[in-house]
Amino acid sequence: MAFVLTFLLGIANFAAHKAVLESGHPMIARIPLMRSRPFGDRFGPVSLILEFILLFATMLFLSEGYHAIAWVYALYSLSNIASAWALLTGRI
């Protein structure tokens, strides 16, 4: 169950991250990691690659029985989604 919920949180993270990248917010334009594309358009920005690596590592830890990592990833995801909401609604 933790595996499925973590995967769903990962999808929500990617959706929020993509929405923030496409928002055109001036704060995002100032962060080099958010717009650098060392692999061209093939893989997207480095920030999305790091997001994938984090989700993949979390899933690997879960498959090895480290279920506490699901709580850590849930807190990380909720903070990401909350900050994306604040940025996209103009609160920041």
Summary of the structure (lengths in Angstrom):
residues: 92
radius of gyration: 14.1
end to end distance: 34.7
largest distance: 41.4
contacts: 240
relative contact order: 0.19
helix: 74%
strand: 0%
